[in-house]
Structure formats: structure tokens, C-alpha cells
Amino acid sequence: MTELAPWASDARRSRGRRILEPALDPAQAYQVDRERIVHSTAFRRLVYKTQVFINHEGDLFRTRLTHSLEVAQLARAMARALRLNEDLVEAVALAHDLGHTPFGHAGQEALDGAYRAAEPEAGGFEHNLQSLRVVDALEQCHAGFDGLNLSFETREGILKHCSRAHAATLERDEPGGVGHRFLAGTQASLEAQLVNLADELAYNAHDIDDGVRSGLLTLPQLLDVPLVRRFRDEALAAHPPLARAHPRRLLSECIRRMQAALVADLVQGTAAALRRHAPADAAAARLCPTLVAQGAAMRAAGTELKRFLFAALYRHERVRQSMQRARQVVAELFAAYVQQPQQMPEEYASQPARERAVADYIAGMTDRFALREHQRLTGRALFAEAA
């Protein structure tokens, strides 16, 4: 492994685990975290959880699992260039979506609405907070503790966003813990910052690819986006035969070049910010402004691409209709389980906080299991093609 920069997170200086495990080598702390995440039940479930297109719509579309792997690959490559801790960025990247609901953001919106209405004091459902809950409590694969008992830095990195109300609750239960930075106004580790942006870069690239594969986007339509047009032109200039090749080959080359440029720009922008602020160590980096960042021009171009994808893909009528049915599935599942908790497995049905247990159970479902359960409980198949 590349020698770490002074401001990188060093596993030997980790704030440790909530439950002491003396047999573990401190120098391998983040590697152990990564291994525990990959072997968890929640990680395996990601293969059948929606990214943009619901699982049954096609075998080649991204899922939460393939998205997480792409984020991990991007983040690790950038961490190596910046001499940050590669094991930590990989652990955070692989775990960042463990708490995501079935059906992507539509499922989260529906579960949030149902949970808020049923339990107003709980503050709703948020998948980043649920990812932390998964690794802290819900995984049941170790004899000595609930959850995965991950290192502080991995747990903190998983919690990308957090409301002040939720942060205050976390701070009450774990003073100075993973919720503290949201109250103190400090930053997460540089590794966590890097994963946050790798997440966005992965989205931009693979949603273009999936959008075209689905038929909802076309390459001519994408050429209205200057960032895409720039790399299409570069690809054709470097490889003129692409003009006569299958369009997918040209699109793949365009996306590859675009992503490489975005990654290089982020590395350069971050390196420049680190030179300006020159934090003495990882703790000092947390007191600086956000240091992992792209240059202004590439950031603006990326924002324009996101706006295009939002309007042309995420709000496409076919996606909108599919997501509306997904919201209905989640909302009706929540109502059914609250009324009939015995329909859930015993470990959930026996919980005294019923609404919390229902939210945990639904959040852990894959798309296809949620559809089967909805049909079992209601007698209706809202996605007939998946039945």
C-alpha cells in the first residue's frame, strides 16, 4: 500500500470500536471492517435493490450492489492518488447504502412518510441513518454483539447526512460519537469526504449508461449536455471508426473518458486544497473547510449533467409511473404490518416499538421480496410482470 499522507486516517490511531475486541490487530482495523461488511446479510441484499430501474426490468441495469462496487472502485483509485487510507474508503463505500429501502429513493420517500405519520416523534426514516443502524444493531451474525462492531471512522463515514435532531439523539446515546460533527460543524475524515463525491461520480456515469440501455435516453439527446458532447467529440477524434461502430461502443468510450476526467479533476482540486490548508494530521483536516472537491468548471459541468438526468431520466413518465407503484407497495406494506405484526418474523413482531420494527423490516427487503409480500398481504400485484 502507498505510504499514507500525514492527513490520512491511520488505522493504528483509530478511535476504536464500541465493543473492545483485543484479538484484532489495530493496523488492520479498516480491513476487518471491509470484510465484515462484505460478508453481511445486508450487503448481499443490495443485489436485488433498485438503483433507478426496478430489479425485474432487466438483468443488466445497476443495482445498489453494483453501484456500491463502482463507488468503492472509484474511491479507492482516488484515495491511492491522494495517499489516503484505501481500506477505509472501500469500507465506507461498500456500506454506504446498506440501509437503503427497496425501490430506491421512491421506497425511502414512502417509508419516511408512513413512519412520520405513525410515529411523529421519531423524526422519519433516512437511509444514511438506517445504514448506521444496520451495522450498529440490526446485523445478527456475531456471537458477542449485535451489528458488525465497526471502527468509529467507518461508522462516521457511513453517516453522510444527518439532521440536527437525529444528531442530538446520537450524541445523547454516544457522547462525542458519530453524530457529534453535525452539531459541532466539523468535517468527516477526508476518506469519508472522498466517498461522498465518488458516489456522485458513479451516479452520473452509470445512470447515463442505464438510461440509454433502457431506451429512455438517446445519445443524440445526451449531446445537448456540453460535458457529454465534449467527450463524444474526443472519442471520435481519437478513434474515427467509432462513427461507424455500434452506438454502444461510442457511448462506453465517451462515459469512460468523462469519468476519467472527472476523477482527475477531483484529485487535482483536492490536492490543491490540501496544499493551501496543509493540515498537520487527520484531526486537523476535520477542522478545515471541506477539502475534497472538484474545480469550479468541472463542478458546474457536473451539475448541468445532473439537472439533465433529473429532468430526462428520473422524471421520465415510465420511471415516474414505476416509482409511484413502488411507493404504494411500501406504504401498504407498512400499514399492513402495523395492523398485523404477526405477519412479520418473530424477531420483528415481538419488538415493543412496533413502528420502528416495521420500518426496519421493510427497509431490509429486496425489491422482489417486497413485491411478493405485498401480493401475499393484499392479494394485488401492482407489478404484474414481476409476479
N, C-alpha and C positions, 0 to 999 in steps of 0.2 A: 504494500500500500504506500502511496505517496506520503512523504512527511507532512504532518499537519501544520497549517499556518498557526501563528500564535492565537488568533481569534477563533479558531475552530473548537468545537466541543470535543474534549478528550474523555473517553470512557473512564479512564482512571480517576478523573475528577468529577464524575457523575454525582448528582445529589442522591443517587441510590434508588432503592425500591421501597415501597411502603411496608413490605414484609421482608425482613432480612433473610437472605439465603447465603450463608457463609461459604458454601461449597463452590459458588460461582467465581470465576476469575474476573476481577473488576475490569481488566483490559479488554475483555470480550463482552462487556455488558450489552452493547447495541447489537452485536451479532446474535446473542442469545434472544434479544427482543425480536429480531427479524425472524429467527427460526420459530419462535413461539407463535408469531402472527401467521406465518405460512401454514403451520400445522393446525390452526384453529378452525373450528366449525364455521364461524362467521366468514372467514376468508374463502372457504370452499363455496359458500352460498353465493358469493359475488358472481359466479359464473352464470347464474340464472337471474341476475337482477338487471333491470333496464338501464342503459345509458341514455339513448334517445329513442331507439326503436324497441318495442316490447319483444321479449325473447322469441316468441313464436313467429315473428315476422320475417325471420331469416337467420341462417346459421352463421353468416359472415359479418354481421354487424357487431360493433363493440358492445361489450357488457361492462358492468362495474369491475369485473376481474381483469379483463384485458385493458381497460382504462388504467387501473391501478398499476399494472405491469408496465405500461407505457410511461406513466408518470415516474415510476421508480427508475426506469432506464434513463430518461432524460435527466432526472435529478442527480443520479449517480454520476453521469458523464460531466455535468456541470460542477458537481462537488469536487471531482478529481481535478478539473481545470483550476478551481479556486482553492484547492488544498483544504477543503472542508471534510468533515467526517462522513465518508461514503456509507458506512454501515448505518449511521443514524438517519441519513436522508432516505435510505432504502426502507428502513423500518417504518418511518413516518409515512412515506409514500404508500407502502403496501397496506397500512392500517387506516389511512385517512377516510375511507368510505365504508368501513366495517359496519357503521350504524345506519347506512342508507336503507330506506324502505324499498319494498318492491315498487316498480313503475317509476323510478327516478324521482324527479322533483314534483311531479304530479302526485305521487304517493305521499311524499313528505307534506305537501300542502294539505291534502285531505286528512292525514293523521294529525297534523298540527291543529287544524280546525276542529276536528272531533274531540281531541284531548283537551283543548282550551275550553270548549263548551261544557264538557263533562267535569273537568277539574280546573276551574279558573285560577286557583292559587298556584298551580304547578308551573305556569308560565309557558305552556305549549310544548311542542316537540321540535327539536332541532337536530339534524343528523350528525353534526360535529360533536355535540354533547352526547348523543347516543353512541357514537363510536368510542368515546371515552368510557361510557357506561359498559359497553361490551367488553373492553379489555380490563376494566377495573372490577366488574362484578358478574356479568352475565355468562361469560365462558365458564364451562364446568368441566375442565379437562385435567386439573391438577389436584392432587390429594390434599395438599397443605393449605390451599387458599382458593377463594373464588377469583374469577378473572384470570389474567395472564401475569399479573405482578410485574409489569414492565418498568423500565427505568423512568425516572422523572422526566428526562429530556424527550423521550419518545412520547410519553403521555402528553406532555405540554405541546409537542408539535402536532399531535392529532387534533388538539382543540384549536382549530384555525380561527373560528369565530365564537364569540360568547357574549350574551347580553350582560349588562351590569347586574341585573337581578340574579341570573344564573351564576355569575362570577361570585357574587356575595354569598350564595348558598355553598358553592365550592370552597370559598375561603373560610366559611364557618366550620365546615367539616374537615378541612385540611389547611390550617393557617399557613400562609406563605407558600401554598402549593400551586397547582397548575392554573387556578383561577386568578391568582394574585396580580399578574401582569395587566389584566384587563381593568383592574381597579387602580393600579399604580401608574398606568400609562407607559410602561416599559415594553420592550420588544421580546419576541420569542428568540430562540437561538437563530444564528444565520442559517443553519441547516433547515430549520422549520420554515424560515422565510423563503428559502430556495424551493422547497417542495410546493409552497403556495403558488409560486409562479410557474413551476413545472406543470402543475395541474392545469393552469390556464393554457399553456402552450400545447399541451396534449389535446385538450378540448378543441382548440382551433383547428389543429391538423386533422384529427380523426373524424370530427363532425363534417368537415368538407368531404372527406372520403366516403363516409357512410351516407351523406346526403346525396351524393352523385350515384352511389351504388343503389340507393332506394328509388332513384328516378325523380326525386323531389327537387334536386338541383341539377343544373347542366353546366358544363364547362363554359359555354358562351355566356351564361348568366353570371358565373363567377368572375368573368373577365371585367365586369363592372367594378370590381374591387381592385384598386391600384396595386395592393400588395400581391394579389394572385397574378394579375396581368404582368407585373414585373418579372416574376419567376417563371411564368409561362414563356415569356419572351427570351429569358436567359436559357431556358431548357432547349428551345428551338434553335437558338443561335449556336449552342454547343453541340446539339445533335439534330441536324436538319432532317434526317429520316423520320424523326418523331412526328413530323407533319403528316406522314402517310401511314404511320403505325396505328394500332388500335388506340382509341382515345384514352383508355385507362392507363396505358403506359406513359403518355404525356402527363396525365393528371398526377400519377405517382411521382414522376420526376419533379414536377412543379412543387408538390407538397414537400418532398424531401429537401429540396433546395430552400424553400421558405422556412421550414422548421430549423434547418441548419443555420440560416441567417439569424433567426430569432434567438436561437441558443447562443450563437457567437456574440450577438449584441448584448444579451443579458450578462454574459460572462464579462464582457468588456465594461459594461456600465457598473457592474458590481465591483470589479477590480478598481475602477476609478474612484468609486465611493469609499472603498476601504483605504485607498491611498490618502484620500482627503481627511478622513476621520482618524485613521491609524489607531484603532482600539488596541489596547495593550494585551487584552485577552478576551475570552468568550464572555466573561461577565461585563467587561467594559462595552462590548459590542451591543449588549442588551440596552444600554443607556443611550445609545446613539439613535438618530432617526432610522427609519427602515433603510438598510444598506443594500439589500438585494433588489436591483431594479434595472430596467431597460433604459436605453437612451430615449430622449424625448420623441425623436422622429419615429422610431420603431414602435414605441408605445402608442403613439397616435395612430399609426397604421394598423396595429393590432386591435385597437378599439374600434376602428372603422370596420374591420373584418367581423368583430363580434356583433356589431349592430346589424350587419348584413345577415349573418347567420340567425340572429334573433328574429328578424323580420321574414326571411325567406324560408327558413327551415323550422325553427322551434314554434313559429306561429302558423306554419302551413296548415291548411284545413285538415289534411289527413292526420297529421300529428295531433292537432287540437282535438279532433273527434276521439282519437285513441286515448288521449290523456284524460278527456272528460269521462270516458267509461272507466278508466283506471281509478280516478277519484271516487267514482260511485262505488266501485268494488271495495276500496279501503274504508270509506265511510260506512258502508253497510256491514262490513265485517266488524268494525269497531262496535256499532250498535248491537249486533247480534251477540258478540262475546260479553259485552257488559250485561246484557239481559240474561244470557245463559252461559255463565263462566264454566260450567261443566263441559262445554263443548271444546274447551282448551285442554291441553295436557295437565296433569295433576300439579306439576311444579308451578304452573301459572295460575290455575284455577284456585289453588289453596292460598294464594297471596292475599293478605288483608287489604292492601291498596289495589283494588280491582282495576281501576282505570290505568294505573301505572303498569300493571301486569299485562293488560290488553295491549297497550302501546308497545311494550317490549316484545310481545308475541308477534304482533303484526309486523313490526319493524324487522324482525328476523326472518320473515318469509321471503322465499323467492317469488318471482312473478307467477310461475306456473302453479306453485302450491297455493298462492293466494287465490288464483282463479278457480282451482279445484275446490278449495274450502268455501268460496263464495257460492259456487254452484250447489255444493252439498247443503249449505245452510239456507239458501234462498230458493233453490230449485230453478234458478235462471242462469243462462250462460251469456254474459254480456259480450264475451269474445268467443263467438260460436266456433270460429276457425281454430281456436286453441283447445276446444273441448276434446 
